[in-house]
Amino acid sequence: MVDSQDINRDAPRQYGAAMSARDLRAWFAAEVLPLEAMLMQFLQHNWRNRSEIPDLRQEVYLRVYEAARREIPTPARPFVLTIARNLIIDRLRKENVIAMEAVSDLEALNVAKDEPGPDRNAIARDELRRLQLALDQLPPRCREVVILRRVEGLSRRAVAERLGITQDTVAEHLSNGMRALADLLHGEPLELRRAK
């Protein structure tokens, strides 16, 4: 490791240009190594596996040094953080890659499928029946608004145009309807306020 006192003080600062190997090592020691505490804090904050952080730090140093061989980055701090961020992104991408051979042979693994079983189907049907009963208890206009917004997915503007009411009225009906549905489905009675 090069001590910052070994920097060739007579050599011109060659930021933005290539340097000799000795000047490069001196630049690295003077500009990059003092950023280690900040770099370690960044890595610890952004990488979940603590045992890999020293390796990540070394990889950042290697990438910074290799890039500086071509051209010295100025200033060094944002460059080091950018390298660290890109390294983390690269590692995350590699972790999420699945080999094509593994995907093509999934059926041979006899992995359980995500299809719901008969018990889940029965529970879902029961919940749908309860929801339909709760919807039936809503006032007609309120029910229409809830169905158009939440089931059909129309915008507030589209619902207002279709029903010939203002968007504020749509919002009020929706708010009242959703609150009433929640209370009806969870067994709490609610006095539904009628929209104007």
NUMARFI-900919 format. One record per atom (N, C-alpha, C, CB): residue in one letter; x, y, z; residue number from 1. Coordinates in steps of 0.001 Angstrom, whole numbers. Glycine has a CB too. Layout:
N
> A; X; Y; Z; NUM
...
***
This chain:
196
> M; 845; -1171; 0; 1
> M; 0; 0; 0; 1
> M; 890; 1234; 0; 1
> M; -961; -2; 1215; 1
> V; 506; 2243; -724; 2
> V; 1301; 3457; -857; 2
> V; 851; 4475; 165; 2
> V; 1194; 4034; -2276; 2
> D; 1809; 5042; 874; 3
> D; 1499; 6067; 1853; 3
> D; 1273; 7375; 1110; 3
> D; 2634; 6205; 2914; 3
> S; 355; 8190; 1623; 4
> S; 49; 9441; 933; 4
> S; 1243; 10381; 892; 4
> S; -1118; 10130; 1601; 4
> Q; 2259; 10166; 1762; 5
> Q; 3455; 10997; 1730; 5
> Q; 4353; 10628; 555; 5
> Q; 4226; 10868; 3040; 5
> D; 4138; 9422; -37; 6
> D; 4950; 8983; -1165; 6
> D; 4484; 9552; -2493; 6
> D; 4949; 7491; -1238; 6
> I; 3413; 10342; -2477; 7
> I; 2918; 10906; -3723; 7
> I; 3973; 11831; -4296; 7
> I; 1583; 11657; -3508; 7
> N; 4227; 11686; -5562; 8
> N; 5193; 12537; -6237; 8
> N; 4595; 13930; -6352; 8
> N; 5575; 11968; -7639; 8
> R; 5023; 14817; -5466; 9
> R; 4449; 16163; -5405; 9
> R; 4815; 16991; -6633; 9
> R; 4917; 16878; -4143; 9
> D; 5896; 16650; -7295; 10
> D; 6318; 17410; -8476; 10
> D; 5541; 16994; -9722; 10
> D; 7816; 17225; -8714; 10
> A; 4925; 15791; -9682; 11
> A; 4190; 15320; -10857; 11
> A; 2912; 16138; -10998; 11
> A; 3865; 13796; -10747; 11
> P; 2608; 16546; -12217; 12
> P; 1387; 17320; -12398; 12
> P; 156; 16461; -12096; 12
> P; 1314; 17879; -13831; 12
> R; -865; 17061; -11531; 13
> R; -2114; 16347; -11291; 13
> R; -2729; 16052; -12642; 13
> R; -3094; 17171; -10384; 13
> Q; -2921; 14773; -12906; 14
> Q; -3363; 14370; -14226; 14
> Q; -4814; 13915; -14201; 14
> Q; -2473; 13265; -14765; 14
> Y; -5666; 14637; -13493; 15
> Y; -7068; 14276; -13478; 15
> Y; -7612; 14393; -14886; 15
> Y; -7866; 15162; -12498; 15
> G; -8328; 13375; -15309; 16
> G; -8879; 13364; -16652; 16
> G; -7893; 12845; -17677; 16
> G; -9325; 14739; -17034; 16
> A; -6705; 12416; -17243; 17
> A; -5718; 11862; -18173; 17
> A; -5089; 10626; -17542; 17
> A; -4622; 12921; -18534; 17
> A; -4410; 9818; -18358; 18
> A; -3753; 8614; -17858; 18
> A; -2534; 9007; -17034; 18
> A; -3347; 7678; -19024; 18
> M; -2161; 8137; -16060; 19
> M; -1017; 8400; -15179; 19
> M; -52; 7231; -15244; 19
> M; -1480; 8643; -13715; 19
> S; 1134; 7464; -14701; 20
> S; 2073; 6359; -14565; 20
> S; 1563; 5450; -13455; 20
> S; 3524; 6869; -14262; 20
> A; 2088; 4229; -13397; 21
> A; 1648; 3265; -12395; 21
> A; 1890; 3791; -10984; 21
> A; 2367; 1928; -12591; 21
> R; 3040; 4431; -10783; 22
> R; 3363; 4958; -9450; 22
> R; 2403; 6079; -9062; 22
> R; 4819; 5470; -9408; 22
> D; 2139; 6992; -9991; 23
> D; 1226; 8093; -9717; 23
> D; -206; 7576; -9503; 23
> D; 1260; 9113; -10872; 23
> L; -551; 6531; -10243; 24
> L; -1872; 5945; -10099; 24
> L; -2047; 5349; -8700; 24
> L; -2100; 4872; -11174; 24
> R; -1019; 4610; -8246; 25
> R; -1094; 4049; -6892; 25
> R; -1164; 5156; -5849; 25
> R; 116; 3143; -6616; 25
> A; -414; 6217; -6059; 26
> A; -442; 7340; -5126; 26
> A; -1809; 8018; -5131; 26
> A; 655; 8356; -5477; 26
> W; -2385; 8195; -6312; 27
> W; -3733; 8778; -6402; 27
> W; -4742; 7895; -5672; 27
> W; -4157; 8960; -7884; 27
> F; -4658; 6593; -5895; 28
> F; -5574; 5654; -5269; 28
> F; -5474; 5748; -3743; 28
> F; -5277; 4218; -5744; 28
> A; -4246; 5794; -3237; 29
> A; -4043; 5863; -1785; 29
> A; -4542; 7188; -1216; 29
> A; -2558; 5676; -1446; 29
> A; -4368; 8253; -1962; 30
> A; -4744; 9573; -1455; 30
> A; -6227; 9886; -1632; 30
> A; -3926; 10630; -2143; 30
> E; -6829; 9405; -2713; 31
> E; -8201; 9796; -3037; 31
> E; -9248; 8724; -2753; 31
> E; -8276; 10173; -4470; 31
> V; -8916; 7438; -2955; 32
> V; -9915; 6379; -2855; 32
> V; -9907; 5707; -1480; 32
> V; -9676; 5341; -3937; 32
> L; -8744; 5331; -991; 33
> L; -8687; 4624; 289; 33
> L; -9281; 5413; 1459; 33
> L; -7262; 4277; 601; 33
> P; -9162; 6744; 1505; 34
> P; -9816; 7477; 2600; 34
> P; -11359; 7384; 2565; 34
> P; -9399; 8941; 2544; 34
> L; -11913; 6933; 1453; 35
> L; -13364; 6795; 1323; 35
> L; -13867; 5442; 1839; 35
> L; -13773; 6973; -133; 35
> E; -12991; 4624; 2396; 36
> E; -13359; 3272; 2791; 36
> E; -14503; 3230; 3802; 36
> E; -12163; 2572; 3361; 36
> A; -14493; 4092; 4804; 37
> A; -15564; 4086; 5808; 37
> A; -16915; 4375; 5151; 37
> A; -15275; 5127; 6919; 37
> M; -16930; 5358; 4259; 38
> M; -18154; 5697; 3549; 38
> M; -18588; 4545; 2646; 38
> M; -17960; 6978; 2727; 38
> L; -17652; 3920; 1966; 39
> L; -17937; 2793; 1082; 39
> L; -18493; 1618; 1886; 39
> L; -16665; 2367; 315; 39
> M; -17879; 1306; 3010; 40
> M; -18348; 189; 3834; 40
> M; -19761; 458; 4365; 40
> M; -17377; -58; 5009; 40
> Q; -20032; 1681; 4760; 41
> Q; -21365; 2027; 5238; 41
> Q; -22386; 1849; 4111; 41
> Q; -21393; 3482; 5775; 41
> F; -22036; 2284; 2903; 42
> F; -22922; 2121; 1749; 42
> F; -23185; 645; 1468; 42
> F; -22317; 2794; 508; 42
> L; -22137; -159; 1470; 43
> L; -22294; -1591; 1191; 43
> L; -23111; -2288; 2274; 43
> L; -20924; -2261; 1066; 43
> Q; -22859; -1960; 3527; 44
> Q; -23612; -2577; 4623; 44
> Q; -25082; -2199; 4566; 44
> Q; -23023; -2169; 5970; 44
> H; -25352; -994; 4126; 45
> H; -26737; -536; 4030; 45
> H; -27472; -1190; 2864; 45
> H; -26779; 979; 3881; 45
> N; -26754; -1524; 1799; 46
> N; -27395; -1989; 569; 46
> N; -27197; -3463; 244; 46
> N; -26897; -1194; -557; 46
> W; -26426; -4192; 1042; 47
> W; -26214; -5612; 751; 47
> W; -26576; -6422; 1979; 47
> W; -24745; -5889; 321; 47
> R; -27448; -7423; 1808; 48
> R; -27978; -8163; 2953; 48
> R; -27013; -9179; 3545; 48
> R; -29226; -8860; 2553; 48
> N; -26112; -9750; 2762; 49
> N; -25203; -10779; 3250; 49
> N; -23909; -10129; 3735; 49
> N; -24911; -11826; 2146; 49
> R; -23789; -9961; 5044; 50
> R; -22638; -9257; 5637; 50
> R; -21301; -9943; 5342; 50
> R; -22824; -9145; 7143; 50
> S; -21322; -11262; 5164; 51
> S; -20063; -11974; 4938; 51
> S; -19469; -11662; 3564; 51
> S; -20281; -13478; 5077; 51
> E; -20268; -11149; 2638; 52
> E; -19779; -10836; 1304; 52
> E; -19282; -9399; 1158; 52
> E; -20860; -11091; 306; 52
> I; -19467; -8580; 2174; 53
> I; -19122; -7161; 2065; 53
> I; -17629; -6928; 1836; 53
> I; -19559; -6432; 3315; 53
> P; -16713; -7620; 2536; 54
> P; -15297; -7403; 2222; 54
> P; -14955; -7740; 758; 54
> P; -14430; -8244; 3155; 54
> D; -15568; -8792; 223; 55
> D; -15337; -9127; -1186; 55
> D; -15889; -8046; -2105; 55
> D; -15975; -10478; -1528; 55
> L; -17041; -7515; -1767; 56
> L; -17615; -6427; -2564; 56
> L; -16704; -5201; -2543; 56
> L; -19016; -6056; -2040; 56
> R; -16172; -4884; -1360; 57
> R; -15273; -3734; -1244; 57
> R; -14056; -3912; -2154; 57
> R; -14822; -3542; 222; 57
> Q; -13475; -5114; -2131; 58
> Q; -12305; -5365; -2970; 58
> Q; -12658; -5273; -4456; 58
> Q; -11711; -6744; -2654; 58
> E; -13845; -5774; -4811; 59
> E; -14282; -5689; -6202; 59
> E; -14468; -4227; -6625; 59
> E; -15594; -6474; -6399; 59
> V; -15005; -3406; -5727; 60
> V; -15149; -1973; -6024; 60
> V; -13777; -1360; -6242; 60
> V; -15897; -1233; -4877; 60
> Y; -12834; -1655; -5346; 61
> Y; -11484; -1114; -5484; 61
> Y; -10857; -1536; -6818; 61
> Y; -10602; -1577; -4312; 61
> L; -11038; -2804; -7170; 62
> L; -10485; -3296; -8425; 62
> L; -11081; -2554; -9609; 62
> L; -10730; -4794; -8566; 62
> R; -12396; -2387; -9623; 63
> R; -13050; -1693; -10736; 63
> R; -12641; -222; -10807; 63
> R; -14569; -1802; -10605; 63
> V; -12511; 423; -9655; 64
> V; -12076; 1828; -9633; 64
> V; -10660; 1938; -10177; 64
> V; -12147; 2410; -8195; 64
> Y; -9790; 1059; -9721; 65
> Y; -8395; 1092; -10159; 65
> Y; -8287; 838; -11661; 65
> Y; -7566; 54; -9388; 65
> E; -9029; -166; -12150; 66
> E; -8993; -474; -13584; 66
> E; -9502; 703; -14410; 66
> E; -9830; -1728; -13885; 66
> A; -10567; 1334; -13953; 67
> A; -11102; 2492; -14678; 67
> A; -10127; 3656; -14631; 67
> A; -12457; 2917; -14095; 67
> A; -9452; 3832; -13503; 68
> A; -8504; 4936; -13360; 68
> A; -7258; 4738; -14218; 68
> A; -8103; 5092; -11906; 68
> R; -6966; 3503; -14599; 69
> R; -5824; 3269; -15494; 69
> R; -6055; 3942; -16846; 69
> R; -5585; 1753; -15687; 69
> R; -7328; 3994; -17258; 70
> R; -7649; 4635; -18525; 70
> R; -7785; 6144; -18366; 70
> R; -8932; 4053; -19101; 70
> E; -8497; 6548; -17310; 71
> E; -8698; 7973; -17061; 71
> E; -9059; 8169; -15600; 71
> E; -9802; 8558; -17987; 71
> I; -8414; 9110; -14939; 72
> I; -8650; 9381; -13522; 72
> I; -10013; 10055; -13366; 72
> I; -7516; 10274; -12924; 72
> P; -10891; 9460; -12572; 73
> P; -12192; 10099; -12351; 73
> P; -12067; 11260; -11375; 73
> P; -13214; 9078; -11827; 73
> T; -12750; 12311; -11673; 74
> T; -12731; 13441; -10762; 74
> T; -14137; 13982; -10613; 74
> T; -11770; 14539; -11256; 74
> P; -14640; 14111; -9444; 75
> P; -14085; 13716; -8153; 75
> P; -14233; 12209; -7926; 75
> P; -14771; 14491; -7020; 75
> A; -13474; 11695; -6983; 76
> A; -13418; 10251; -6768; 76
> A; -14641; 9719; -6011; 76
> A; -12155; 9897; -6008; 76
> R; -15160; 10472; -5072; 77
> R; -16247; 9981; -4208; 77
> R; -17476; 9519; -4993; 77
> R; -16658; 11068; -3234; 77
> P; -18082; 10345; -5860; 78
> P; -19261; 9866; -6587; 78
> P; -18935; 8700; -7528; 78
> P; -19875; 11009; -7383; 78
> F; -17700; 8679; -8031; 79
> F; -17303; 7589; -8918; 79
> F; -17264; 6264; -8145; 79
> F; -15923; 7885; -9558; 79
> V; -16700; 6283; -6948; 80
> V; -16619; 5078; -6118; 80
> V; -18031; 4594; -5761; 80
> V; -15793; 5354; -4824; 80
> L; -18918; 5511; -5392; 81
> L; -20287; 5124; -5048; 81
> L; -21051; 4572; -6257; 81
> L; -21035; 6320; -4468; 81
> T; -20809; 5140; -7418; 82
> T; -21451; 4632; -8639; 82
> T; -20967; 3222; -8950; 82
> T; -21167; 5566; -9835; 82
> I; -19676; 2998; -8812; 83
> I; -19125; 1655; -9040; 83
> I; -19747; 670; -8053; 83
> I; -17572; 1659; -8899; 83
> A; -19854; 1058; -6793; 84
> A; -20429; 179; -5769; 84
> A; -21893; -126; -6082; 84
> A; -20305; 823; -4371; 84
> R; -22649; 889; -6460; 85
> R; -24058; 678; -6799; 85
> R; -24191; -264; -7991; 85
> R; -24747; 2019; -7104; 85
> N; -23393; -49; -9036; 86
> N; -23451; -904; -10217; 86
> N; -23039; -2337; -9902; 86
> N; -22563; -343; -11312; 86
> L; -22076; -2507; -9032; 87
> L; -21653; -3847; -8630; 87
> L; -22791; -4576; -7917; 87
> L; -20411; -3772; -7720; 87
> I; -23481; -3883; -7028; 88
> I; -24611; -4486; -6316; 88
> I; -25709; -4866; -7307; 88
> I; -25166; -3514; -5242; 88
> I; -25990; -4000; -8252; 89
> I; -27003; -4298; -9266; 89
> I; -26599; -5523; -10069; 89
> I; -27213; -3093; -10201; 89
> D; -25341; -5601; -10479; 90
> D; -24849; -6771; -11228; 90
> D; -25022; -8050; -10421; 90
> D; -23367; -6589; -11606; 90
> R; -24666; -7996; -9139; 91
> R; -24782; -9191; -8291; 91
> R; -26234; -9624; -8140; 91
> R; -24170; -8930; -6909; 91
> L; -27121; -8660; -7967; 92
> L; -28543; -8996; -7823; 92
> L; -29091; -9615; -9103; 92
> L; -29356; -7746; -7455; 92
> R; -28671; -9109; -10234; 93
> R; -29116; -9679; -11508; 93
> R; -28643; -11121; -11643; 93
> R; -28598; -8838; -12691; 93
> K; -27404; -11371; -11279; 94
> K; -26870; -12728; -11385; 94
> K; -27595; -13686; -10450; 94
> K; -25376; -12735; -11080; 94
> E; -27995; -13215; -9269; 95
> E; -28717; -14069; -8322; 95
> E; -30093; -14449; -8852; 95
> E; -28855; -13367; -6974; 95
> N; -30690; -13572; -9653; 96
> N; -32053; -13811; -10132; 96
> N; -32106; -14574; -11447; 96
> N; -32768; -12505; -10292; 96
> V; -30980; -14921; -12010; 97
> V; -30954; -15657; -13272; 97
> V; -31162; -17142; -12985; 97
> V; -29611; -15421; -14032; 97
> I; -32045; -17761; -13766; 98
> I; -32314; -19192; -13626; 98
> I; -31821; -19865; -14901; 98
> I; -33851; -19481; -13374; 98
> A; -31103; -20935; -14748; 99
> A; -30572; -21639; -15921; 99
> A; -31719; -22183; -16753; 99
> A; -29620; -22786; -15499; 99
> M; -31590; -22120; -18069; 100
> M; -32630; -22607; -18973; 100
> M; -32858; -24112; -18795; 100
> M; -32254; -22298; -20431; 100
> E; -31810; -24851; -18476; 101
> E; -31963; -26285; -18275; 101
> E; -32898; -26566; -17105; 101
> E; -30599; -26941; -18036; 101
> A; -32800; -25752; -16066; 102
> A; -33658; -25940; -14892; 102
> A; -35111; -25652; -15240; 102
> A; -33200; -25035; -13733; 102
> V; -35341; -24641; -16058; 103
> V; -36711; -24281; -16431; 103
> V; -37324; -25343; -17330; 103
> V; -36738; -22918; -17133; 103
> S; -36557; -25879; -18249; 104
> S; -37107; -26837; -19192; 104
> S; -37438; -28180; -18542; 104
> S; -36140; -27045; -20325; 104
> D; -36855; -28477; -17392; 105
> D; -37052; -29774; -16758; 105
> D; -37859; -29668; -15461; 105
> D; -35707; -30420; -16477; 105
> L; -38734; -28660; -15340; 106
> L; -39504; -28473; -14111; 106
> L; -40451; -29638; -13834; 106
> L; -40293; -27183; -14189; 106
> E; -41063; -30182; -14867; 107
> E; -42012; -31271; -14655; 107
> E; -41319; -32519; -14120; 107
> E; -42740; -31596; -15953; 107
> A; -40067; -32719; -14488; 108
> A; -39336; -33885; -14004; 108
> A; -39036; -33777; -12505; 108
> A; -38035; -34051; -14790; 108
> L; -39049; -32550; -11973; 109
> L; -38760; -32352; -10560; 109
> L; -39943; -32696; -9665; 109
> L; -38344; -30929; -10320; 109
> N; -41127; -32884; -10245; 110
> N; -42349; -33149; -9487; 110
> N; -42604; -32073; -8434; 110
> N; -42267; -34519; -8821; 110
> V; -42421; -30831; -8836; 111
> V; -42666; -29704; -7942; 111
> V; -44170; -29472; -7860; 111
> V; -41925; -28418; -8433; 111
> A; -44653; -29206; -6663; 112
> A; -46090; -28969; -6479; 112
> A; -46510; -27743; -7277; 112
> A; -46437; -28784; -4976; 112
> K; -47671; -27835; -7894; 113
> K; -48192; -26723; -8686; 113
> K; -48890; -25743; -7769; 113
> K; -49156; -27221; -9786; 113
> D; -49035; -24518; -8253; 114
> D; -49672; -23465; -7468; 114
> D; -51185; -23449; -7610; 114
> D; -49121; -22131; -7868; 114
> E; -51768; -24511; -8114; 115
> E; -53216; -24563; -8273; 115
> E; -53856; -24759; -6906; 115
> E; -53632; -25699; -9248; 115
> P; -54962; -24035; -6659; 116
> P; -55623; -24190; -5366; 116
> P; -56277; -25557; -5236; 116
> P; -56663; -23095; -5167; 116
> G; -56288; -26076; -4030; 117
> G; -56925; -27356; -3756; 117
> G; -58421; -27190; -3567; 117
> G; -56310; -28004; -2524; 117
> P; -59142; -28293; -3377; 118
> P; -60598; -28220; -3213; 118
> P; -61018; -27377; -2012; 118
> P; -61168; -29613; -3073; 118
> D; -60248; -27416; -941; 119
> D; -60601; -26636; 235; 119
> D; -60513; -25137; -42; 119
> D; -59696; -27006; 1401; 119
> R; -59471; -24726; -764; 120
> R; -59337; -23306; -1104; 120
> R; -60430; -22869; -2063; 120
> R; -57963; -23028; -1717; 120
> N; -60817; -23754; -2991; 121
> N; -61912; -23423; -3905; 121
> N; -63212; -23214; -3142; 121
> N; -62090; -24528; -4955; 121
> A; -63487; -24077; -2173; 122
> A; -64715; -23961; -1380; 122
> A; -64710; -22670; -563; 122
> A; -64873; -25180; -446; 122
> I; -63580; -22331; 23; 123
> I; -63467; -21100; 810; 123
> I; -63670; -19884; -90; 123
> I; -62090; -21024; 1518; 123
> A; -63070; -19909; -1282; 124
> A; -63210; -18788; -2214; 124
> A; -64664; -18618; -2648; 124
> A; -62313; -18997; -3446; 124
> R; -65343; -19725; -2950; 125
> R; -66762; -19645; -3333; 125
> R; -67602; -19057; -2206; 125
> R; -67297; -21035; -3712; 125
> D; -67309; -19477; -969; 126
> D; -68035; -18959; 188; 126
> D; -67802; -17454; 343; 126
> D; -67604; -19701; 1469; 126
> E; -66574; -17013; 161; 127
> E; -66265; -15587; 260; 127
> E; -66966; -14799; -834; 127
> E; -64757; -15358; 183; 127
> L; -67038; -15346; -2043; 128
> L; -67754; -14671; -3129; 128
> L; -69243; -14557; -2813; 128
> L; -67551; -15422; -4455; 128
> R; -69842; -15610; -2253; 129
> R; -71254; -15560; -1868; 129
> R; -71492; -14469; -820; 129
> R; -71714; -16930; -1325; 129
> R; -70607; -14414; 170; 130
> R; -70722; -13385; 1213; 130
> R; -70590; -11987; 623; 130
> R; -69654; -13597; 2298; 130
> L; -69666; -11821; -327; 131
> L; -69485; -10523; -975; 131
> L; -70732; -10141; -1771; 131
> L; -68250; -10548; -1895; 131
> Q; -71313; -11094; -2492; 132
> Q; -72527; -10821; -3272; 132
> Q; -73682; -10423; -2354; 132
> Q; -72919; -12055; -4114; 132
> L; -73818; -11105; -1227; 133
> L; -74874; -10750; -268; 133
> L; -74654; -9338; 286; 133
> L; -74917; -11777; 892; 133
> A; -73400; -9009; 569; 134
> A; -73092; -7668; 1082; 134
> A; -73373; -6616; 9; 134
> A; -71612; -7584; 1545; 134
> L; -72986; -6898; -1240; 135
> L; -73271; -5960; -2335; 135
> L; -74775; -5751; -2493; 135
> L; -72668; -6474; -3659; 135
> D; -75556; -6818; -2354; 136
> D; -77006; -6728; -2493; 136
> D; -77632; -5845; -1421; 136
> D; -77618; -8110; -2437; 136
> Q; -76961; -5665; -292; 137
> Q; -77500; -4847; 799; 137
> Q; -77208; -3363; 598; 137
> Q; -76925; -5307; 2132; 137
> L; -76351; -3018; -345; 138
> L; -76034; -1610; -604; 138
> L; -77175; -954; -1376; 138
> L; -74703; -1481; -1391; 138
> P; -77354; 362; -1214; 139
> P; -78315; 1084; -2041; 139
> P; -77917; 939; -3520; 139
> P; -78385; 2594; -1625; 139
> P; -78891; 951; -4441; 140
> P; -78613; 669; -5850; 140
> P; -77509; 1537; -6465; 140
> P; -79865; 847; -6641; 140
> R; -77554; 2855; -6261; 141
> R; -76558; 3741; -6880; 141
> R; -75167; 3466; -6312; 141
> R; -76939; 5223; -6660; 141
> C; -75111; 3252; -5025; 142
> C; -73841; 2956; -4354; 142
> C; -73275; 1636; -4883; 142
> C; -74033; 2889; -2808; 142
> R; -74131; 639; -5031; 143
> R; -73711; -666; -5557; 143
> R; -73155; -524; -6976; 143
> R; -74897; -1661; -5548; 143
> E; -73855; 285; -7811; 144
> E; -73388; 492; -9184; 144
> E; -71994; 1101; -9208; 144
> E; -74361; 1391; -9948; 144
> V; -71780; 2112; -8376; 145
> V; -70481; 2781; -8336; 145
> V; -69393; 1805; -7902; 145
> V; -70523; 3993; -7385; 145
> V; -69638; 1045; -6853; 146
> V; -68642; 90; -6357; 146
> V; -68308; -933; -7441; 146
> V; -69156; -625; -5081; 146
> I; -69319; -1463; -8104; 147
> I; -69076; -2475; -9136; 147
> I; -68315; -1883; -10315; 147
> I; -70402; -3079; -9617; 147
> L; -68714; -685; -10762; 148
> L; -68035; -75; -11914; 148
> L; -66579; 278; -11593; 148
> L; -68787; 1184; -12363; 148
> R; -66330; 783; -10379; 149
> R; -64958; 1196; -10015; 149
> R; -64079; 11; -9639; 149
> R; -64994; 2184; -8853; 149
> R; -64566; -852; -8740; 150
> R; -63721; -1906; -8172; 150
> R; -63752; -3217; -8927; 150
> R; -64122; -2156; -6776; 150
> V; -64850; -3529; -9576; 151
> V; -64938; -4794; -10297; 151
> V; -64550; -4601; -11758; 151
> V; -66356; -5379; -10192; 151
> E; -65177; -3596; -12397; 152
> E; -64885; -3367; -13807; 152
> E; -63644; -2503; -14015; 152
> E; -66072; -2720; -14477; 152
> G; -63205; -1796; -12986; 153
> G; -61969; -1030; -13061; 153
> G; -62062; 270; -13835; 153
> G; -60927; -1859; -13663; 153
> L; -63266; 837; -13951; 154
> L; -63415; 2103; -14667; 154
> L; -62852; 3245; -13834; 154
> L; -64893; 2368; -15009; 154
> S; -62434; 4307; -14500; 155
> S; -61952; 5485; -13791; 155
> S; -63133; 6223; -13171; 155
> S; -61161; 6417; -14743; 155
> R; -62837; 7104; -12250; 156
> R; -63890; 7879; -11606; 156
> R; -64634; 8718; -12645; 156
> R; -63301; 8783; -10498; 156
> R; -63883; 9263; -13581; 157
> R; -64476; 10078; -14636; 157
> R; -65437; 9231; -15489; 157
> R; -63367; 10702; -15523; 157
> A; -65010; 8022; -15872; 158
> A; -65849; 7152; -16704; 158
> A; -67115; 6750; -15968; 158
> A; -65073; 5901; -17130; 158
> V; -67003; 6465; -14675; 159
> V; -68184; 6107; -13885; 159
> V; -69142; 7295; -13830; 159
> V; -67778; 5665; -12447; 159
> A; -68586; 8498; -13591; 160
> A; -69427; 9704; -13519; 160
> A; -70161; 9927; -14833; 160
> A; -68576; 10943; -13173; 160
> E; -69475; 9773; -15954; 161
> E; -70110; 9962; -17258; 161
> E; -71187; 8908; -17507; 161
> E; -69060; 9914; -18372; 161
> R; -70890; 7661; -17163; 162
> R; -71844; 6583; -17410; 162
> R; -73115; 6752; -16578; 162
> R; -71200; 5234; -17108; 162
> L; -72957; 7199; -15319; 163
> L; -74112; 7308; -14433; 163
> L; -74733; 8700; -14423; 163
> L; -73715; 6932; -13038; 163
> G; -74080; 9671; -15087; 164
> G; -74616; 11029; -15135; 164
> G; -74534; 11757; -13807; 164
> G; -76035; 10994; -15588; 164
> I; -73473; 11519; -13052; 165
> I; -73266; 12192; -11771; 165
> I; -71880; 12816; -11766; 165
> I; -73433; 11202; -10577; 165
> T; -71591; 13643; -10759; 166
> T; -70277; 14278; -10687; 166
> T; -69235; 13297; -10145; 166
> T; -70335; 15541; -9803; 166
> Q; -67980; 13619; -10383; 167
> Q; -66895; 12774; -9882; 167
> Q; -66846; 12792; -8353; 167
> Q; -65548; 13238; -10460; 167
> D; -67206; 13914; -7755; 168
> D; -67243; 13989; -6292; 168
> D; -68305; 13056; -5728; 168
> D; -67511; 15428; -5832; 168
> T; -69436; 12976; -6414; 169
> T; -70496; 12072; -5974; 169
> T; -70046; 10622; -6117; 169
> T; -71789; 12316; -6781; 169
> V; -69308; 10335; -7202; 170
> V; -68762; 8987; -7383; 170
> V; -67843; 8650; -6212; 170
> V; -67994; 8872; -8735; 170
> A; -66978; 9596; -5857; 171
> A; -66037; 9371; -4749; 171
> A; -66784; 9127; -3438; 171
> A; -65083; 10577; -4597; 171
> E; -67854; 9888; -3212; 172
> E; -68621; 9719; -1974; 172
> E; -69325; 8362; -1944; 172
> E; -69651; 10851; -1822; 172
> H; -69954; 7990; -3060; 173
> H; -70622; 6680; -3127; 173
> H; -69609; 5549; -2917; 173
> H; -71344; 6506; -4492; 173
> L; -68450; 5680; -3544; 174
> L; -67428; 4644; -3427; 174
> L; -66937; 4523; -1989; 174
> L; -66252; 4943; -4363; 174
> S; -66675; 5653; -1370; 175
> S; -66206; 5645; 19; 175
> S; -67249; 5008; 940; 175
> S; -65888; 7082; 489; 175
> N; -68492; 5448; 796; 176
> N; -69557; 4883; 1629; 176
> N; -69738; 3390; 1353; 176
> N; -70879; 5630; 1385; 176
> G; -69723; 3020; 76; 177
> G; -69929; 1619; -291; 177
> G; -68830; 714; 223; 177
> G; -70027; 1487; -1783; 177
> M; -67584; 1127; 85; 178
> M; -66462; 299; 534; 178
> M; -66468; 161; 2059; 178
> M; -65121; 903; 57; 178
> R; -66783; 1256; 2738; 179
> R; -66866; 1201; 4203; 179
> R; -67988; 249; 4631; 179
> R; -67106; 2622; 4792; 179
> A; -69138; 364; 3965; 180
> A; -70271; -504; 4304; 180
> A; -69950; -1962; 4013; 180
> A; -71522; -79; 3529; 180
> L; -69289; -2227; 2873; 181
> L; -68915; -3609; 2544; 181
> L; -67970; -4184; 3592; 181
> L; -68259; -3673; 1154; 181
> A; -66999; -3398; 3995; 182
> A; -66053; -3867; 5005; 182
> A; -66783; -4200; 6297; 182
> A; -64964; -2813; 5263; 182
> D; -67688; -3321; 6693; 183
> D; -68428; -3575; 7928; 183
> D; -69367; -4767; 7789; 183
> D; -69219; -2340; 8330; 183
> L; -70038; -4890; 6635; 184
> L; -70941; -6025; 6420; 184
> L; -70184; -7346; 6385; 184
> L; -71721; -5842; 5122; 184
> L; -69016; -7352; 5760; 185
> L; -68249; -8589; 5646; 185
> L; -67599; -8994; 6966; 185
> L; -67185; -8439; 4580; 185
> H; -67360; -8012; 7806; 186
> H; -66720; -8318; 9087; 186
> H; -67708; -8295; 10242; 186
> H; -65598; -7335; 9357; 186
> G; -69013; -8237; 9909; 187
> G; -70051; -8383; 10923; 187
> G; -70355; -7152; 11731; 187
> G; -69681; -9440; 11833; 187
> E; -69874; -5985; 11360; 188
> E; -70160; -4781; 12120; 188
> E; -71227; -3972; 11394; 188
> E; -68878; -3942; 12330; 188
> P; -72383; -3704; 11999; 189
> P; -73422; -2931; 11323; 189
> P; -72987; -1478; 11136; 189
> P; -74736; -2994; 12115; 189
> L; -73408; -911; 10040; 190
> L; -73060; 472; 9741; 190
> L; -74255; 1158; 9117; 190
> L; -71832; 552; 8807; 190
> E; -74532; 2358; 9561; 191
> E; -75600; 3142; 8976; 191
> E; -75018; 3836; 7753; 191
> E; -76200; 4171; 10004; 191
> L; -75475; 3464; 6600; 192
> L; -74927; 3987; 5352; 192
> L; -75454; 5390; 5105; 192
> L; -75277; 3063; 4168; 192
> R; -74538; 6339; 4919; 193
> R; -74950; 7696; 4585; 193
> R; -75322; 7754; 3108; 193
> R; -73827; 8717; 4914; 193
> R; -76431; 8325; 2814; 194
> R; -76896; 8423; 1424; 194
> R; -76248; 9645; 770; 194
> R; -78463; 8521; 1356; 194
> A; -75757; 9428; -436; 195
> A; -75163; 10539; -1182; 195
> A; -76267; 11421; -1738; 195
> A; -74253; 10021; -2326; 195
> K; -75977; 12647; -1906; 196
> K; -76971; 13609; -2405; 196
> K; -77296; 13347; -3841; 196
> K; -76479; 15034; -2246; 196
***
